[in-house]
């Protein structure tokens, strides 16, 4: 979802709606008045009691305090519950912008309503406020939750609202068409203004410049916020990159151990700090997950997450312990105050990308998206540990401005400060057992 497309589409919808207003109101006799009158007559002839009952219900839902206050508040609360407060801000701005634009156009066009209205309404027939509000709701929800079923449900909702207005003869059909275009257009233009800030829809890597890569290259993948439906894909990507960047499938008796330690708990605890890469064919092929408070996360991992998983991963009892035992022991010993770098670099991340995503700048884009959010939250810094054998990862982190921190032979530590403070490189801190972390 690109800002250019949002601006062009939203602006075009609003422009066409304004031109439609000129055609039906400002031109002598109204260029579409015959069509409007014919539609109004047809609606009066097909009215049935059940249709009128549904139309009256939509009249109450789609207007007044229910539409202007209750519905936007409920949508905002839903997004806040899902930890999408910026999306809630976007929704609030979109609703206000849509309502303001509708009222402005009503004042400009001052179109008379049909004479045979079955319900009372306010001044100005063009554009329909009910249709505009329905389209704004549909567009906002699709922008925040870009699913096909959300789009289909939104279209059906908007069409039903538009038809109900003509069934009650409270609007001409062109009023509802113009209202739907204004409502959708306003939501799209506002989305363009806050697209990156609010993490809306799908974000394309800036280097791609379009929906497809250059000729001869693979289709471009998309970066978007994590969704609960991505959970199983996190397990899959994690194990396929767990062996120093290579595929670790089959190394353990249960491949899900990798994800239960290094990926999924972060998405469960901090879904708002998780972004995924979606391929052109809809697969999740990479991710970055993080916490903004390592000690708090490790406490939650120890007290709430791992107790629900530990029984799935018994120790082998072998001597010496197996590599799988090492991961299990590492997970069981996690807790606050164990990572010595957490004081100066309180956040930490895990990032994994399948080989097919290479060369698109997706890793950099994922990390930069996370860094931007951590800076916004006022987090002082971030650290991470990696397998010393994964030389490519080390070079990647250094290109992102990260610096080597005090490390032990089994794990190379990197850190970055967001508050301008100098990098801390301690020389005499207690060693931390990171043997089990040799995976990146």
N, C-alpha and C positions, 0 to 999 in steps of 0.2 A: 504494500500500500504506500504510494508515493505522494508527497505533498503536492506535486504538480498536478497529478490526476485528481486529487481531492478538490483543489482550487478550481480547476477547469470544469469538472463535473458539477460541483456545487454552484459555481458562478453561472454556468450555463442554465441550470434549472431555474435559478432565481431570475435570470434575464428572460427566459422564455415565459415564465409566469407573468412578469411585468408586461411583456409584449401581448400576452393573452388578455391581460386587463385592458390594454389599449383597444384591442379588437372588440371586446364585448361591451365596453363602457364608453370610451371616449370617441370612437368613430360614430358618425351619424347612424341611427337606428340599430347600432350594434351588429357587428359582422356575423355573430353566431346566435343571435337571439332566436331565430327560427328553430335551430337545433335545440337550444335550451328549453324552449316552450314545448316542443314535441316530446322531449325526454320527460319533462314535468308531467305532461298529460299521460304518458305511458306509465309512469310510476303510480299515478293516482288510480289508474285502471287495474293494476295488478295487486293492489294492497290486500293483504290478508291479515286477520287478527294476530297470528303468530309473528308475521313480519313487523307489524306495528309494535308489538311487545318488545321484540328484539331491538327495533330502532329507538324506542323510548329508553331502553336500558343503555344503549350506546350513547344516547343524548346526555344522560346523566354522567356516565363514565368519562366521556370525551370532552366535557366542558365544565365550567364552574370551578369550585375549589378542588374537586376531585382530580381534574386534569391538570390544573395549574399548581397545586400544592401537594396533594396526597400521592399521586403517581410519581412525580419527580422525586419526592422524598423517599418513597419505597425503592425506587431504582438506585438512588444514591446510597441508601442503607445497604442494599444488596452488594454494591460494589465495595463499600467499606468493609463489610463482613468478609468479602473475598480478598481483602487487603489490596484493593485497587482504588485508593482514595483519590489519586490523581485523575483516574477515569471518572470518579464521582464529580470532581470539580469540572471536568470537561462536560459531563452530562448537564450539570446545572447551568453552565454558560450557554450550552446549545439550546436548552429550553427557554432561557431568557431571551436569547437572540431571535429565536423563531417567533416567540410571542410578540416581541417588539416589532419585528418586521411585518407580521400580519396586521397589527394595529395601524402601523404607518400606511400600509397599502390600502387598508379599509378607509382611512381618512382621505387618501389621495383619490381613490376611485369612487367612493360613496355610492356604490351600486345598490339599487333597491332590491329587496328580497321578493320572492314570489308572493302573490296576494293570498294564496290559500294555505298559509303556514299552519301546521298542526301543533306547533310549540312556539312559545315566545323566544325571542333572541335579541341580541344587541344590535347596534348600528353597523351597517355595512355588510353587504352580501359577499363581496369579492375581496380577498380570498376566504375560503372557509377555515375558520380557526380550528374546528374539530378535526378536519382532514389534515391540516398542518401539524397539529399536535400528535396525531396518530403517526404521521410520517416521520416526525422528529423522534418519537419513541422507537420506531422500527429502525431508523438509521443509526441512532445512538447505540442501541443494543447490538446491531450488526458490526459497528465499528469496534466496540469493546470486546464482543464475542464473535469473531468472524467465522461463523459456521453456516453451512447451507440451510439447515433447518431454521436457524434464526432469521435468515433472510427471507425464506419462504413464509414463515409465520408472520413476519413484519409486513410483507406485501399483502397477505390475506387480511391482516388487521386493518391496514390502511384502506384497502378496497371496501371492506365491510363498513368502515366508518363513513367513507364517501357515499356509498349507496344508501346508507341509513339517512344521510342528510337530505338526499333527493327524495327518498321515500316519504319523509315527513314534510316535504315541500318547503323546507326552511332554507334551502340553497338551490341554485341552478347547478347543473352538472359541471359547467366550466368553472364555477366557484371551487368545487371540490378538487378538480384537476389542478387548478392554480394553487390551492392550499397545500396539496400533497407535494408539489414541486418546491414551494417556498419552505415547507418544513424540512424536507430532505436536504435541500440546498443549504439551508442555514446550518444544519448539523454537519454537513461535509466541510463547509468553509471553516467552521470553528475547529473541527478535527485537524484540518491542515495547519492551523495556528499552533496547536498544542500537541502535534503528532508524536514527536520524539520525547517531549517532556512527560507526557502522560502514558507512554509506552502503548500506543493504540495500534490495534490491528497487527499487520505484518510489517516489519521494517526490512527494507532491502539494504544490503551492504552498499555503502556509498560508491564503491569503486565499480559497480556493475553497470549502472546507468540504464537499466531496463530489465524487462522480464526474462530475457534470454542473454546468455553470454555471447561473446563474439562468435562469428561463424567458425564452426569446427570444434568449439569447446562444449563442455557439458552444460546443461541448463543450470541457471543460477538458483541457489538455495536462498531461503528467507530466514531472517531472525525475528523471533516473536517472543512474547512473554510465555512462561510455562503455563500449561493447563493440566488439570488432574488426569486427563486422558493420556498425557505423555509419560505417565509413571512407568509403565512396562518398558517403554523405549529407553528410559534411563538405565534400567537394568541391562538391556541389550547392548547399548553403546558402551556402558561401563566395562563389561566383561570383554568386549571386543577391542578395548584399548588398554586393558589392565596390565599387560605384561610389558612394562617399559615402553608403552605406546603400541604394542602388538596385541594380537588376539590371545586371550587367556582361556578361551572356551575349552572345557574339559580338564583344566589343570586341577580343579577342586571337585569334590564329590557333589557340590551344589554351586552352580555358577552364580546364583543370586547373592552369595556372600559378598562379592565385590560391591554390588549396588547397595546392599544393606549397610555397608560400612562407609562407602566413599561418595555416594550420590543421593540416593532416595531420601535419607533422613534430612538432608539440607532442603530438598524440595518440600518435604512435609513441614519442617519448622519455618522455613523462609521462602514460600513460593514467590514472594515479591522480590526476591534476590536471585531468581532463577530465570534464565532465558535459554531457548532452544533454537537449533537450526532445523528448519523443515525443508526437505528436498522438493524439487519441482513436482515429484509424483506423490507428495504428501507424507513422506516418512520423516520421522525425527532422527537426524543423523549426527547430532552433536548437542552439547549443552555447556553452560557454566552454572555452577551452583555455589552458594556462599553463605556465610553468616557475618553479621556486622559486629558480633560480640562472641569471641571464641570461648571465653570462660562460661558464659551463660549457655551457649550451645552445648558445650561438653558436659555441663551439669545435666541438661535436659537429655542428652544422649545416654548418659549413665543411668539416670533415674527413671526415664520414661520410655525411650526408644529401645535400647538394647535388651532390657528385660522381656520385651515382647518378641524378640528375635533369637535370643541366646539358645533356647531349647532346640532350635532348628539346626544348630551347628555345634555338635559335641566334639570334644577333643579326641584325637585318634589314640592317644595313649602311647604313641611311639616315642622312642628315645634314639636319637635326638628328635625334637618336635618337627613335624612336617611344615612346609610353607603355609599350608592352610591353617595349621595350629597357630602359626605366628600371627596371622591376620585375626584369628579368633581371640587370642590372648591380647593383642593390641586393642581390639574393640572392648573387651571386658575390663581393661585397665584405664580406659579413657575417663577423664573427669576434669574439673576445673583446676587451674593453677599448675597444670602439668607442662604446658607449652610455654617455655621461657620467653618467647618473642611476643606473646599475646599482650603484654603490658604496653609495649611501644607500637605494636602493630595488631590491634584488636580484631580485625577482620581476617578471614582466610577463605580461600576458594579452592574448587576443583573444576577443571575444565577438560573435556574430552571431545574429540572430533574424529569421525571415521575417515579413513584415507581418501574417500571420494570427494571430501569437502576441501581438499588442499588446493591452494592456488587462488582462492576466491577472497582472501582477506577476512574470512569469517572468524578466525580465532582472535585476531586483533579487535574486530568489531564487537565480539562478545565481551571481551575484557574491558574495552573502553566504555561499553554500555554499563557494565557493573561499576567501574570506577566513577563514572559520572553520578550514579545513584548514591554511592558511598560518600562522595564529596558533598552531595546535597544533604545527606543526613548528618554531616559533621563528624564522620568517622576519621580518626587520626591517621590510620594507616592499615595496611594489609600485608600478611605474610603467607607464604606457601612453602611446602616441601616437595621435592621431586627426586626421583631415582637418579643418582649420579651418572648412570649409564645412558640416560636420555639426553644426549648432548644437544639435539635439536630444540628441545623444550627450553633448555637454559638460554640458548641464543635468542629464542623468541621472547622470553621474559625480559631479557636485557634490552631488547629493542623497544619494549614497552616502558622503559624507564625504571625497571626494578633493579635492585642492587643485591649482591651476595651478602648474606648475613652469616653470623657464626653458625657453623654446621658441624655435624659429626660425620664419620666416614661413610655411614650408610644412607644419609639423606643430605641433599644440598638445599639450603634454605635461601629464599629470596624475600625481599620486602620492598614496599614503596610507601612513602609518606604522602598524605593528602593535605597536611596542615602547614607545610613549609618547614617543619622542624628537621634538623640534620638526621641522617641515618644513624641508628644505634648499632654498633658492631661490638658486642660484649666479648670479652676474652676469658672470663672466669665464671661461667655459669654452670650449674649442675647439668650433667648430661641427661638427655631425654632418650628413652628407648623408642627409636623410630624405625627399627629394623623392618617391622611389618609394613611400613609405608612405602617400601621400595617398589613403586608401581608406575611412576610417571616418567 
